[in-house]
Amino acid sequence: MESPCAIVSCGNSIVQDLGECSLHCTKNDYGTDFHNNSVLSMFYDQLVDYILKQVYEISLSRPILSRDDFKAYLLDELESETAEALAREQVIVFDHIYFPERDSRDRFDYFKVLKKVKRCAF
């Protein structure tokens, strides 16, 4: 069984030898993070899950779209006006998240996900 992140209320699995998950661990330069146990792709996946948790578990309003469909929208697997509307009305708070360097050519470029969520607080 993998250990949970050291950050309180975060249930993500840790990045090997860092004690924190890919959202909360300190990042290095792009090349180091890319080759360090896939920190960048793990960050992308955990960021999407973090957004989903904010929308479906913390939000005060009841989402008008299934969690799976909204996830597909965030991952560019679904085009949907309903998903776009849901993304526009959400305020996502990124609390204690350390964003890594990015490369727009990567499949796991998190900026593509952030552009879909119109109202973010850091």
CYANA upper distance limits for C-alpha pairs under 8 A (distance plus 0.5 A):
  2 GLU  CA     13 SER  CA      6.48
  2 GLU  CA     14 ILE  CA      7.80
  3 SER  CA     13 SER  CA      6.23
  3 SER  CA     14 ILE  CA      6.58
  4 PRO  CA     10 CYS  CA      7.94
  4 PRO  CA     11 GLY  CA      5.95
  4 PRO  CA     12 ASN  CA      6.07
  4 PRO  CA     13 SER  CA      5.16
  4 PRO  CA     14 ILE  CA      6.26
  4 PRO  CA     20 GLU  CA      8.06
  4 PRO  CA     21 CYS  CA      8.16
  5 CYS  CA     10 CYS  CA      6.52
  5 CYS  CA     11 GLY  CA      6.58
  5 CYS  CA     12 ASN  CA      6.09
  5 CYS  CA     13 SER  CA      6.21
  5 CYS  CA     14 ILE  CA      5.58
  5 CYS  CA     19 GLY  CA      6.71
  5 CYS  CA     20 GLU  CA      4.89
  5 CYS  CA     21 CYS  CA      5.69
  6 ALA  CA     10 CYS  CA      8.06
  6 ALA  CA     19 GLY  CA      6.57
  6 ALA  CA     20 GLU  CA      5.88
  6 ALA  CA     21 CYS  CA      8.45
  7 ILE  CA     20 GLU  CA      7.43
  7 ILE  CA     24 HIS  CA      7.95
 12 ASN  CA     21 CYS  CA      6.32
 12 ASN  CA     46 GLN  CA      8.14
 13 SER  CA     20 GLU  CA      8.07
 13 SER  CA     21 CYS  CA      6.14
 14 ILE  CA     18 LEU  CA      7.39
 14 ILE  CA     19 GLY  CA      6.13
 14 ILE  CA     20 GLU  CA      5.21
 14 ILE  CA     21 CYS  CA      4.53
 14 ILE  CA     22 SER  CA      7.44
 15 VAL  CA     19 GLY  CA      7.15
 15 VAL  CA     20 GLU  CA      6.61
 15 VAL  CA     21 CYS  CA      5.76
 15 VAL  CA     22 SER  CA      6.56
 15 VAL  CA     25 CYS  CA      8.41
 15 VAL  CA     37 ASN  CA      7.75
 15 VAL  CA     39 VAL  CA      7.69
 16 GLN  CA     37 ASN  CA      7.81
 18 LEU  CA     25 CYS  CA      7.33
 19 GLY  CA     25 CYS  CA      8.22
 20 GLU  CA     24 HIS  CA      6.36
 20 GLU  CA     25 CYS  CA      5.67
 21 CYS  CA     25 CYS  CA      6.38
 22 SER  CA     39 VAL  CA      6.35
 22 SER  CA     40 LEU  CA      8.12
 22 SER  CA     42 MET  CA      6.64
 22 SER  CA     43 PHE  CA      5.44
 22 SER  CA     46 GLN  CA      7.81
 23 LEU  CA     43 PHE  CA      6.15
 23 LEU  CA     46 GLN  CA      7.29
 23 LEU  CA     47 LEU  CA      7.41
 23 LEU  CA     97 ILE  CA      5.78
 23 LEU  CA     98 TYR  CA      6.54
 23 LEU  CA     99 PHE  CA      7.77
 24 HIS  CA     96 HIS  CA      6.96
 24 HIS  CA     97 ILE  CA      5.59
 24 HIS  CA     98 TYR  CA      6.16
 25 CYS  CA     98 TYR  CA      7.23
 26 THR  CA     98 TYR  CA      6.89
 27 LYS  CA     33 ASP  CA      7.26
 27 LYS  CA     98 TYR  CA      7.43
 27 LYS  CA     99 PHE  CA      7.91
 27 LYS  CA    100 PRO  CA      6.15
 28 ASN  CA     32 THR  CA      6.60
 28 ASN  CA     33 ASP  CA      6.37
 28 ASN  CA    100 PRO  CA      7.81
 29 ASP  CA     33 ASP  CA      6.80
 29 ASP  CA    100 PRO  CA      8.20
 29 ASP  CA    101 GLU  CA      7.02
 30 TYR  CA     34 PHE  CA      6.43
 30 TYR  CA    100 PRO  CA      7.68
 30 TYR  CA    101 GLU  CA      5.83
 30 TYR  CA    102 ARG  CA      7.23
 31 GLY  CA     35 HIS  CA      6.96
 32 THR  CA     36 ASN  CA      6.44
 33 ASP  CA     37 ASN  CA      8.26
 33 ASP  CA     38 SER  CA      7.47
 33 ASP  CA     39 VAL  CA      6.05
 33 ASP  CA     40 LEU  CA      6.73
 33 ASP  CA    100 PRO  CA      8.40
 34 PHE  CA     38 SER  CA      6.20
 34 PHE  CA     39 VAL  CA      6.75
 34 PHE  CA     40 LEU  CA      6.24
 35 HIS  CA     39 VAL  CA      8.10
 38 SER  CA     42 MET  CA      6.62
 39 VAL  CA     43 PHE  CA      6.41
 40 LEU  CA     44 TYR  CA      6.82
 40 LEU  CA    100 PRO  CA      7.80
 40 LEU  CA    108 PHE  CA      7.57
 41 SER  CA     45 ASP  CA      6.87
 41 SER  CA    108 PHE  CA      6.02
 42 MET  CA     46 GLN  CA      6.53
 43 PHE  CA     47 LEU  CA      6.35
 44 TYR  CA     48 VAL  CA      6.86
 44 TYR  CA    108 PHE  CA      5.99
 44 TYR  CA    109 ASP  CA      7.54
 44 TYR  CA    110 TYR  CA      6.10
 45 ASP  CA     49 ASP  CA      6.90
 45 ASP  CA    108 PHE  CA      8.42
 46 GLN  CA     50 TYR  CA      6.49
 47 LEU  CA     51 ILE  CA      6.77
 47 LEU  CA    110 TYR  CA      8.21
 48 VAL  CA     52 LEU  CA      6.75
 48 VAL  CA     71 LYS  CA      7.80
 48 VAL  CA     74 LEU  CA      7.73
 48 VAL  CA    113 VAL  CA      8.03
 49 ASP  CA     53 LYS  CA      6.61
 50 TYR  CA     54 GLN  CA      6.81
 51 ILE  CA     55 VAL  CA      6.76
 51 ILE  CA     92 ILE  CA      7.25
 52 LEU  CA     56 TYR  CA      6.37
 52 LEU  CA     57 GLU  CA      8.31
 52 LEU  CA     67 ARG  CA      7.62
 52 LEU  CA     70 PHE  CA      8.42
 52 LEU  CA     71 LYS  CA      7.61
 53 LYS  CA     57 GLU  CA      5.63
 53 LYS  CA     58 ILE  CA      7.14
 54 GLN  CA     58 ILE  CA      5.38
 54 GLN  CA     59 SER  CA      6.47
 54 GLN  CA     92 ILE  CA      7.07
 54 GLN  CA     93 VAL  CA      8.49
 55 VAL  CA     59 SER  CA      5.60
 55 VAL  CA     63 PRO  CA      7.74
 55 VAL  CA     90 GLN  CA      7.46
 55 VAL  CA     92 ILE  CA      8.28
 56 TYR  CA     62 ARG  CA      8.06
 56 TYR  CA     63 PRO  CA      7.29
 56 TYR  CA     67 ARG  CA      7.68
 59 SER  CA     90 GLN  CA      8.42
 63 PRO  CA     86 LEU  CA      7.52
 64 ILE  CA     82 THR  CA      8.06
 64 ILE  CA     86 LEU  CA      7.66
 65 LEU  CA     69 ASP  CA      7.07
 65 LEU  CA     70 PHE  CA      6.98
 65 LEU  CA     82 THR  CA      7.59
 65 LEU  CA     83 ALA  CA      7.30
 65 LEU  CA     86 LEU  CA      8.18
 66 SER  CA     70 PHE  CA      6.78
 67 ARG  CA     71 LYS  CA      6.58
 68 ASP  CA     72 ALA  CA      6.66
 69 ASP  CA     73 TYR  CA      6.74
 69 ASP  CA     78 LEU  CA      7.73
 69 ASP  CA     83 ALA  CA      8.18
 70 PHE  CA     74 LEU  CA      6.78
 70 PHE  CA     83 ALA  CA      6.38
 71 LYS  CA     75 LEU  CA      6.71
 72 ALA  CA     76 ASP  CA      6.70
 72 ALA  CA     77 GLU  CA      5.31
 72 ALA  CA     78 LEU  CA      5.82
 73 TYR  CA     77 GLU  CA      6.15
 73 TYR  CA     78 LEU  CA      5.08
 73 TYR  CA     79 GLU  CA      6.63
 73 TYR  CA     80 SER  CA      7.64
 73 TYR  CA     83 ALA  CA      7.01
 74 LEU  CA     78 LEU  CA      8.49
 74 LEU  CA    113 VAL  CA      6.17
 74 LEU  CA    116 LYS  CA      7.35
 75 LEU  CA    113 VAL  CA      7.58
 79 GLU  CA     83 ALA  CA      8.14
 80 SER  CA     84 GLU  CA      6.76
 81 GLU  CA     85 ALA  CA      6.60
 82 THR  CA     86 LEU  CA      6.71
 83 ALA  CA     87 ALA  CA      6.62
 84 GLU  CA     88 ARG  CA      6.67
 84 GLU  CA    116 LYS  CA      7.92
 85 ALA  CA     89 GLU  CA      6.92
 86 LEU  CA     90 GLN  CA      7.01
 87 ALA  CA    116 LYS  CA      7.04
 87 ALA  CA    117 VAL  CA      5.58
 87 ALA  CA    118 LYS  CA      7.06
 88 ARG  CA    116 LYS  CA      8.43
 88 ARG  CA    117 VAL  CA      6.74
 88 ARG  CA    118 LYS  CA      5.73
 88 ARG  CA    119 ARG  CA      7.36
 89 GLU  CA    118 LYS  CA      8.35
 89 GLU  CA    119 ARG  CA      8.15
 90 GLN  CA    117 VAL  CA      7.76
 90 GLN  CA    118 LYS  CA      8.11
 90 GLN  CA    119 ARG  CA      6.95
 91 VAL  CA    117 VAL  CA      8.43
 91 VAL  CA    118 LYS  CA      8.29
 91 VAL  CA    119 ARG  CA      5.42
 91 VAL  CA    120 CYS  CA      6.06
 91 VAL  CA    121 ALA  CA      7.73
 92 ILE  CA    117 VAL  CA      8.10
 92 ILE  CA    119 ARG  CA      6.94
 92 ILE  CA    120 CYS  CA      5.32
 92 ILE  CA    121 ALA  CA      6.69
 93 VAL  CA    120 CYS  CA      6.38
 93 VAL  CA    121 ALA  CA      5.17
 93 VAL  CA    122 PHE  CA      6.54
 94 PHE  CA    120 CYS  CA      7.82
 94 PHE  CA    121 ALA  CA      6.56
 94 PHE  CA    122 PHE  CA      5.50
 95 ASP  CA    122 PHE  CA      6.94
102 ARG  CA    106 ASP  CA      8.48
102 ARG  CA    109 ASP  CA      6.64
102 ARG  CA    110 TYR  CA      8.09
102 ARG  CA    111 PHE  CA      8.49
103 ASP  CA    109 ASP  CA      6.76
104 SER  CA    109 ASP  CA      6.16
104 SER  CA    111 PHE  CA      8.30
105 ARG  CA    109 ASP  CA      7.73
109 ASP  CA    113 VAL  CA      8.33
110 TYR  CA    114 LEU  CA      6.91
111 PHE  CA    115 LYS  CA      6.64
112 LYS  CA    116 LYS  CA      7.36
113 VAL  CA    117 VAL  CA      7.41
114 LEU  CA    118 LYS  CA      8.01
